[in-house]
Amino acid sequence: MSETVYPPVIWTAVSLFKLLGLKIRVEGAERVPERGGAVLVSNHISYLDFIFAGYAARRSRRLVRFMAKKEVFDHRISGPLMRGMHHIPVDRKSGAGSYAAALRALKGGEVVGIFAEATISRSFTIKELKNGAVRMAAAADVPLIPMALWGTQRLWTKGRPRRIFQRKVPITILVGEPIYPKRGDDMAAHMEELRVRMVELLDRAQRTYPEIPKGVWWQPAHLGGTAPTPEEAAAMDAEAADGAGI
């Protein structure tokens, strides 16, 4: 597989991080295997999350193939980049094809990145998770690696203007212990374990973040921020879906 696009994109992103003085803290990067397939499952709070989730795999020198909605691949600018980096398009009208492509990548020894919440969490808490990540890991017999991002929402998130050139923003990236689902296992139990792990990682990322102010939009309501509660966020998502005719 030709890799003429992905390495330059990584170099550009890392150079920009340094130029902006982003304070990136990564813990648990050694849990991303140096070889063989793996499913990397992250929370989703920003349009830039795939960049920072992929950053967690730099220590292991892995290129993460992210599953992303088909519309991103159809865009005239992002499309060629996504295809050049061999990410995996997700067509919500034909999910079987996306699942099969991800499974082939995993069995071929690739690391596949998934945002199991499917959409950005407006409340900055863990939403309901889709079960595709667990099913893929079990079917391909590869580890399922939970992770949490925090701080990325300050750069660009749903319903907020882009501020991607802010300087010295702290970004926290936590990689958790792998889960090893197998064929025939209780998938519901693994789903619950994944959710618990992700909630714990996100809570630790939030509570150990260098800045924990009250009354700011990017802080979750339960920590004194003005972000929507999970219930309010769910209502906003439902209204947006209705407006889009979904």
C-alpha positions as CSV (number, residue, x, y, z in Angstrom):
1,M,0.0,0.0,0.0
2,S,1.5,3.3,-1.1
3,E,1.9,5.9,1.7
4,T,2.7,9.1,-0.2
5,V,0.0,11.2,1.5
6,Y,-0.2,10.1,5.1
7,P,3.4,10.8,6.3
8,P,3.5,14.4,4.9
9,V,0.1,15.1,6.5
10,I,1.4,13.9,9.8
11,W,4.6,16.0,9.4
12,T,2.5,19.1,8.6
13,A,0.1,18.6,11.6
14,V,3.0,18.0,14.1
15,S,4.8,21.1,12.7
16,L,1.6,23.2,13.2
17,F,1.2,21.8,16.7
18,K,4.7,23.0,17.6
19,L,4.2,26.4,15.9
20,L,1.0,26.9,17.9
21,G,2.7,25.7,21.1
22,L,-0.1,23.2,21.8
23,K,0.6,21.5,25.2
24,I,-0.1,17.9,24.2
25,R,0.0,15.3,26.9
26,V,-0.2,11.6,25.9
27,E,-0.4,8.8,28.4
28,G,-0.6,5.1,27.5
29,A,0.7,5.3,23.9
30,E,2.7,2.1,24.5
31,R,-0.6,0.3,24.5
32,V,-1.0,0.8,20.8
33,P,0.7,-2.4,19.3
34,E,3.7,-1.9,17.1
35,R,2.4,-4.6,14.7
36,G,-0.8,-6.4,14.0
37,G,-4.4,-5.2,13.8
38,A,-6.1,-3.3,16.6
39,V,-9.3,-1.2,17.0
40,L,-8.7,2.2,18.5
41,V,-11.9,3.6,20.0
42,S,-12.1,7.3,21.0
43,N,-14.7,9.7,22.4
44,H,-15.7,12.4,19.9
45,I,-15.8,16.1,20.9
46,S,-14.2,17.9,17.9
47,Y,-14.0,17.8,14.2
48,L,-10.2,17.5,14.7
49,D,-10.3,14.4,16.8
50,F,-9.0,12.0,14.2
51,I,-5.8,14.0,14.1
52,F,-5.2,13.8,17.8
53,A,-6.4,10.2,18.2
54,G,-4.0,9.2,15.4
55,Y,-1.3,11.2,17.3
56,A,-1.5,8.5,20.0
57,A,-0.1,5.9,17.6
58,R,3.0,7.9,16.7
59,R,5.1,6.2,19.4
60,S,4.3,2.8,17.8
61,R,4.9,4.2,14.3
62,R,1.4,3.2,13.2
63,L,-0.8,4.9,10.7
64,V,-4.4,4.7,11.9
65,R,-7.2,4.1,9.3
66,F,-10.2,6.0,10.5
67,M,-13.8,5.3,9.7
68,A,-15.5,8.5,8.7
69,K,-18.7,9.5,7.1
70,K,-18.8,9.3,3.3
71,E,-19.5,13.0,2.9
72,V,-16.0,13.8,4.1
73,F,-14.7,11.7,1.2
74,D,-17.0,13.5,-1.3
75,H,-15.6,16.9,-0.4
76,R,-13.3,18.4,-3.0
77,I,-10.5,19.2,-0.5
78,S,-10.8,16.6,2.2
79,G,-11.8,13.8,-0.1
80,P,-8.4,13.3,-1.9
81,L,-6.6,13.5,1.4
82,M,-8.9,10.9,3.1
83,R,-8.6,8.6,0.2
84,G,-4.8,9.1,0.0
85,M,-4.5,8.2,3.7
86,H,-6.6,5.1,3.1
87,H,-9.2,6.0,5.6
88,I,-12.5,4.1,5.4
89,P,-15.7,5.8,4.2
90,V,-18.9,5.0,6.1
91,D,-22.1,5.1,4.0
92,R,-24.9,5.0,6.6
93,K,-27.3,3.7,3.9
94,S,-24.9,0.7,3.2
95,G,-23.1,0.0,6.5
96,A,-22.2,-3.6,5.5
97,G,-19.6,-2.4,3.0
98,S,-17.9,-0.1,5.5
99,Y,-17.8,-2.9,8.1
100,A,-16.3,-5.4,5.5
101,A,-13.7,-2.8,4.5
102,A,-12.7,-2.2,8.1
103,L,-12.6,-6.0,8.8
104,R,-10.2,-6.5,5.8
105,A,-8.0,-3.8,7.1
106,L,-7.8,-5.3,10.6
107,K,-7.1,-8.8,9.3
108,G,-4.4,-7.2,7.1
109,G,-2.7,-5.9,10.2
110,E,-3.9,-2.3,10.2
111,V,-5.0,-0.2,13.1
112,V,-8.6,1.0,12.6
113,G,-9.8,4.1,14.4
114,I,-13.5,4.4,15.3
115,F,-15.6,7.1,17.0
116,A,-18.2,4.7,18.5
117,E,-20.6,7.6,19.4
118,A,-20.9,8.2,15.7
119,T,-21.4,11.9,16.1
120,I,-19.8,14.7,18.2
121,S,-21.0,14.9,21.8
122,R,-22.3,18.4,22.4
123,S,-22.3,17.7,26.2
124,F,-18.7,16.6,26.1
125,T,-19.6,13.4,27.9
126,I,-19.8,9.8,26.5
127,K,-22.9,9.3,24.4
128,E,-24.5,5.9,23.6
129,L,-22.0,3.7,21.8
130,K,-22.5,1.8,18.6
131,N,-21.4,-1.9,18.8
132,G,-19.5,-2.0,15.5
133,A,-16.1,-1.6,17.2
134,V,-16.6,-4.5,19.5
135,R,-18.0,-6.7,16.8
136,M,-15.0,-5.9,14.5
137,A,-12.4,-6.6,17.2
138,A,-14.0,-10.0,18.0
139,A,-14.4,-10.9,14.3
140,A,-10.8,-10.0,13.5
141,D,-9.4,-11.4,16.8
142,V,-7.6,-8.1,17.6
143,P,-7.5,-5.9,20.7
144,L,-10.0,-3.2,21.3
145,I,-8.2,-0.1,22.8
146,P,-10.3,2.6,24.5
147,M,-9.0,6.2,24.6
148,A,-10.1,9.6,25.6
149,L,-9.4,13.1,24.2
150,W,-9.9,16.4,26.0
151,G,-9.2,20.0,25.0
152,T,-9.7,19.4,21.2
153,Q,-13.3,20.8,21.5
154,R,-11.7,24.2,22.2
155,L,-10.3,24.3,18.7
156,W,-13.3,23.3,16.6
157,T,-16.5,21.6,17.7
158,K,-20.2,21.4,16.7
159,G,-22.1,24.7,17.0
160,R,-18.9,26.8,17.7
161,P,-16.7,28.8,15.3
162,R,-13.4,27.4,14.3
163,R,-10.5,28.5,16.5
164,I,-7.9,26.1,15.2
165,F,-5.0,28.6,15.4
166,Q,-5.3,29.2,19.1
167,R,-1.9,29.1,20.8
168,K,-0.8,27.0,23.8
169,V,-4.1,25.1,24.2
170,P,-3.6,22.0,26.4
171,I,-4.6,18.8,24.7
172,T,-4.9,15.5,26.7
173,I,-4.8,12.1,25.0
174,L,-5.2,9.1,27.3
175,V,-5.0,5.5,25.9
176,G,-6.5,2.8,28.1
177,E,-5.8,-0.9,28.7
178,P,-6.9,-3.2,25.8
179,I,-10.0,-5.3,25.8
180,Y,-9.9,-8.7,24.0
181,P,-13.3,-9.7,22.7
182,K,-13.6,-13.1,21.1
183,R,-16.2,-14.7,18.8
184,G,-19.0,-16.2,20.8
185,D,-18.5,-13.8,23.8
186,D,-21.2,-11.8,25.3
187,M,-21.0,-8.6,23.2
188,A,-23.3,-6.7,25.5
189,A,-20.8,-7.3,28.4
190,H,-17.9,-6.1,26.3
191,M,-19.9,-3.0,25.2
192,E,-20.6,-2.2,28.9
193,E,-16.9,-2.7,29.7
194,L,-15.9,-0.4,26.8
195,R,-18.3,2.3,28.0
196,V,-17.1,2.1,31.6
197,R,-13.5,2.4,30.5
198,M,-14.1,5.3,28.2
199,V,-16.1,7.2,30.9
200,E,-13.3,6.6,33.4
201,L,-10.6,7.8,30.9
202,L,-12.6,10.9,29.9
203,D,-13.3,11.7,33.6
204,R,-9.6,11.5,34.4
205,A,-8.7,13.6,31.4
206,Q,-11.1,16.3,32.4
207,R,-10.2,16.3,36.1
208,T,-6.4,16.3,35.5
209,Y,-6.6,19.0,32.7
210,P,-4.4,22.0,33.4
211,E,-7.4,24.3,33.2
212,I,-10.7,23.6,35.1
213,P,-12.6,26.8,35.0
214,K,-16.3,27.2,35.9
215,G,-18.8,28.8,33.6
216,V,-17.1,28.2,30.3
217,W,-18.8,26.7,27.2
218,W,-16.2,23.9,26.7
219,Q,-16.6,22.5,30.2
220,P,-19.3,19.8,30.8
221,A,-22.2,20.8,33.0
222,H,-21.4,18.4,35.7
223,L,-18.0,20.1,36.2
224,G,-19.5,23.6,36.3
225,G,-19.4,24.4,32.6
226,T,-22.2,25.7,30.4
227,A,-22.1,22.9,27.9
228,P,-25.5,21.3,27.4
229,T,-26.4,18.4,29.7
230,P,-26.6,15.0,28.1
231,E,-30.3,15.3,28.0
232,E,-30.2,18.8,26.4
233,A,-27.6,17.6,23.9
234,A,-29.8,14.6,22.9
235,A,-32.7,17.0,22.3
236,M,-30.5,19.3,20.2
237,D,-29.3,16.3,18.1
238,A,-32.9,15.1,17.6
239,E,-34.0,18.5,16.4
240,A,-31.0,18.8,14.0
241,A,-31.8,15.3,12.6
242,D,-35.4,16.3,12.1
243,G,-34.4,19.5,10.4
244,A,-32.1,17.5,8.0
245,G,-34.9,15.2,7.2
246,I,-33.1,12.2,8.7
